[in-house]
Amino acid sequence: MTRATNFAAHNAISWRAWWVVKISTMMMMIVVLVNASMSPMPRKVHNEEEPSTSSSIFMKQMDEENYIDVILKEPVQEVQPPSTFFLISRERPSYNTTLFLVGNYLTAFVWRDVSHSFNISATRDLLEWLREVSMSNQNTQQLSIGIDAEYAPLFLSTLEFHNIDSASISFNLLHFSSDLCTQRQLFVDHDIIIMDSLQSFLFVNLYRNTIEKRKPSTTYYSDANIMNPSDFVPMKLAPLEIVTSKTQLHPLFTLAGSKHLLLNRVLLSRYFKFGNITEEDVNFMRFLFSNITDVHVDYEWFNSMMLNTQHRFNISIEAHFSLNQLFTSYLNSTPFEYSFFASHDYWIIPIILVYLLYLIMLFSMRAFRLPSIKRRLVIPYLPLLFIVYEVILSSITSQCFLGTSYIGVILIVFCICVYSLTILRYFYLRNLYGLIAKGKKRVLLHSFCVSFKTGIVLIVAASFVLSIVLTLHCIAVFFDVTLSSIYNITFASYVLLSTIIGLIAVAVDTLFNRKILKEKGLRHFLFFNDPLMVRLDLLFISFILLLIIALVISNSTSPFSVSFHLGNMFRFFMHCFIALICGGNILIMESFTKIRRRIRKQKHATNINNVNNPNEEESELYAFLGNREFEDLFKEYSTKEMSIENYLFYKKMQQLAEKGKHQFLTFEIMHEIENEFIKNNSAFELNISSSSKKSFYKLLDAVRLNSTSIAMQQQSCKTMDKSFPEGNNKHYDSSSSPTIQDLHSILWADIFVNMLDTHSRLIETKEFSDWFKVYEIQKSNAIV
């Protein structure tokens, strides 16, 4: 993508809106591909010089507001961009080229105070001054010259064409870019700036420096301290772009079918006679390219084209347009005074509403307490990062776009890494029971890895380090702004890679579980077999890839006016998918679940979903667990939901109860339970209250003392009672040994609450509904 195109997009769309679209998770990928897939905008037509004898066609000066009205509101029929030839390219034109108009000029912009002081008011004056400098000592050059580095070779060729020795002329090479984080005094620090006439307006509007030592143009603008286009006298030096194909309308008005043009560009193009080719332009081309032997200029077609343009836009024509008229017609330096791309900003509103709705549901429904949300660790809160990024950094984007762009790329890569590592941890936890069963010697390692806090710290830290390492190459842009495309390439590469990996993961998972999918159907595969709905997330990631492909195709085949809105629509859908991936799927399912529960509760007062009496629900779950089919169903669902620790402890208590509830507890039993279920970061750490955990360790101490001697147990119990004078838990008779019943009374209430929580989600599944129908039939026939 050319620099002019990139910067035009930057000026047309507010930075704040642009970055909301770009960083909201992988969401920003569409912006890159939209810009990359758009056809490069032809350089706008500009020129300046004394009136030409070849053509006397000029556009009548119009009121600024009406002129903008014509450009913005008059629909433009889609026109194929004309063929152009750039004089700065290495390609040589055909030996018998036909020229139609100059599309753009290399232009010198001289500060008006300098123009008055040194009597430099036209191109011939500037060339004469340069000739005088070249013939004198270099130290006597009184004016500083800054040249866009891209056009320095063409400027030197221009001097040679006019027989001016460039050896004694001193000038600075400038790098104009919207991405720079360096000082922005390039205009103020130089008396003469030589650059593309189109880009001059864009950079004057972007930099908007205070004039400082320059004499302000108080004649035209009240805000005289801000640099404005009227502060410069434009002088054309050489043709920069030649149009070599016919068009019915002037390319300036049919550029990529866009109606969003800046008045200043049109004014300068009009002052330069809309690119009408002069004999000097032809001679300059012959000077540059020795292979050109026969050059033909079609002035008749040029006049016809201008007349068509006049009638098409209902624009009057006059014979003269002076420099003073140009100055008085310029718009001042306020790049966003007119909302040229307001429709783009309007698309930001539904995107913001999507994220606000997601966050409101997340916190108002207290969904962050759901296991399916908690297991995602920091993923549900990633949209908050986008909001913080926008609020903090958008205000300084215009000052250092490179920095904010770099941080934006890091943020996107960070989000991708967080999601990827969280998914890896998810699959690890799903297979944890089997891993521990196969290698008990690594229990401590597994215990450390499954910790909730450890998971958050490791994933966030690892993602941060990876995001820095994977984007280190982007730092090169700070040293060479011409490498700014690295941002787009990096962003596109990682987002495409993540979506492709997601698609591969879905394909592999489907392949390995094709038997389940075939036997039990898609619903079982997506919901019961995956209560956290990770598979659904991966599917939506795959949809993002399809959106990207569709967007690239639409931008390649559709007119600009159509592809512009299609791009915004695709961005909106992509943000919707991101919100769903972060946790929106779970919020939607939870909302439907609550609605179904309420409806069933109202219709069937005695239905099993009616939980008015917790004791009834508890007794029902007890009864269900006595059924082998339900127990297998409950175990499978708990495993997929990663709450298997409650079921395993339930089975452990069942095994102990078979020995008798009044059987004495041994230290070995208590130590095993502590290591597996109670200790922090244990493999199957239970979610119990602090008071229950405190009571457990109190019981553990009692068992430890009892294993030594009754006398020492009695003494230790007295000491222990003194150590916990304010304890509100059960006190144990020091004269008797702790029993299995004591352990049951301490932990069972918390464990069964957790199991009831899992049960409340299980009963919403189709698998439970099918089982329950069979269970009722068996129960009515006294089979169970």
C-alpha positions, 0 to 999 in steps of 0.5 A: 500500500502506498504511503499516500494511501495509508496516510489518506486513510489516516486523515479521513478517519479519526484516530480514536475510531480507527483504534477502537476497530483495530484493537478489540481483539483480533478485531483489528485484523479487518482494518489491515486487510481492508487497507491492504486489499483496497486499490492504491489511490492514484495521486491527486492532480496538482500543478502551478505555473503561469497560464498555459497557451495550450488550454484556457479551461479553469474552474470557477471559484465557488463558495467553500460550503457549496463546493464541499456540498457538490463533492460530498453529496453529488453521487459519482459513477464508479470509474476505472482509475486511469493508467498513470506513469510515475516519473520517480519509478525506474520503469521507462515509458514507451518511446511513442507515449501519448500524454493526456494530463499531469496527475501530480507535481513535485511542488515547492512550498515557500513560506509567505514571509520568505516569499515577500522578503526574498521576492520569490513568488513564482517558479521562475523566481525560485529557480533563479534564486537556486541558480544564484546559490549554486554559483556562490559559496555554499555558506551564503545560502540564507534559506533552508530547504527541506526535501521529501527524501522520496523525491530528492532524485527527481529534484536533482534531475529538475535542477540539472534540467534547468542547468543548475549545479546542485553541488553548492545547494544545501538541503535536508532530507525529510521523512514525512509520515503520519507514523513518526514519534519524533519532533514535528517542526519539519515545516517550521524549521525550513523556509522551503519545503519540496514535496508532493503537492497532495501530501502537503495538505495532509501533513499541514493538517496533521502536524498543525504546528504553531507558527512561532517565528513565522509571520502569521497569515492574519489576513485570512484566519483568526487562529493565526498561531496555527500553521495553515495552507495559506501560509505557503506559496505553491510553486510547481517544479516538475511533473510527478505523475502522468496520466496515459489513458483517457477518462471521461471525467477528471480523475480528481473527481472520480478517484476510486469512486470516492465522494470524500475529497478535500477542498484544498486539493481541488483548489490547488489543482485548479490553480495548477490548471488541472494538470494541463500539460505544457511544452516544458513538461514534455521537454522534461520527460524527454530529458529524463528518458532518452528513449522517448522519441515521439511524445504526443499530447492530446489537448483536444481530449483534455478540453473535452474531459474538462467540459464533461466534468463541468456538466457532470458536477454543474460547475461553472468555468472562468478564464483566470484563477489568481494566487490571491484567490487561491489563498482566500479560498483555502480551508484552514488547518482543521482536518476534522472540521468536516466529517468526511468519513462520519459513516465509519464512525457511526459503525463504532456505536454498535461495536461499543454497544456489543461490548457494553452489553457483554460487560453488563451481562457479565457483572449484573448476572454475576456470571463471573462466579460460574465455573465455565467463566472462572475456568477461562481465567482472564479471557472474559475480561480482555475487552476491558483491556481494549477500553483502557487502551482506547481511553488512555492512548487514543489522546496521544495517537496523533503525537506518536502513532508509531508508539500506539501502533506498537502497543496495539500490536503487542495487545493483540498478540497478548490476547492471542497468547492468553487465549491459546495458553488458557485453551492448552490449560483447559485440555490439560485439566480435562485430562488431569485425572488420567495423568495423575492416575498414570503417574502419581510421582508427579502429583506435586507438579500437577498440583502446582499447575492446576492452581487457580492463582498459579494459572492466572499468574503463569498465563498472564506472565507468559503471554506478556513475555511472548507478546514482547518477544514475538513483536520485537522486530516491530521496533525497527520501525522506530529507526526506519519509518519506511518499514511501517508495513511491518505492523500490518504484516505482523498483525495480519500474520498472527491473527491469520495464524491463530484463526487457522490453528483454531480451524485445525483444532476444530478439525482434529477434535472432530476427527478424534471424537467422530464416534461421539459426534456420530452416536450422540449428535452435535448437541451432545458434542458441543454442550454436554461433552464440553460444558465450558463451550470451548469447541463453540469458541473455536468454531467462532474463531474459524468464522473470523477466518471466513469473514476475513476471506469474504472481506478480501474478496469483496474489497477486490471485486466491489466498488469502493462505495460498496466495499467501504460499508461491507468492510465496516459490516464485517468489522462489526460481525468480527467484534461480535464473534470476539465478544462471544469467544471471550464469554458471550456464548456462556452468558447467552446460554446462562440467560436461556437456562434461567428463562427455562428454569423460571418457565418450568418452575411456574408450570410444574410446581413439583418438577425436579427443577423446583428448588424451593426446598433445598432439602428436597433437592438434596434428597433427590440428588441422593436418590439419583446418585443411587442410580448407576446410569445417573452416577456415570452421567454425573461423573462424565459431566463433572469431568468435562466441567472440571469439577470432578474433585467433588465427585471423587471426594464423594466416592472417597467418603462412600468408601470410608462409610462402608467401614462404618461411620463410627470407625476411628480415623487413622492418621494415614487416611487424614494425611491422604485426604489432606494431600489430595483434597484439602492442601492448597494447590493439591491435585483435586483441591476442594472449594470449601469455606475457610471455617471448614478447612480450619475444622479439618486441620483441627481434626487432623491434629486430634487424629495425629495426637490420638495415634501417639497415646490417649494421655498425650491426646487429652493434653493436646486437646486441652492445649488446642482448645486454648489455641482456638478460644473463639472457634465456632466449629465443632469441638471434639471430645478429647476422651474419644477418638475422632471418627469418620462421622466427624470428618463427614460432619465437617466437610460434607455440607460444602461438598454437597453444595458444590455437587448441587451446583453441578447438578443444577447445570446438568439437569438443563442438558438433553442427556439428563432429560432423556435419562430422567424420562427413562427413570420416571418410567422405571420408577412408576413400574417399581423397577428402581 
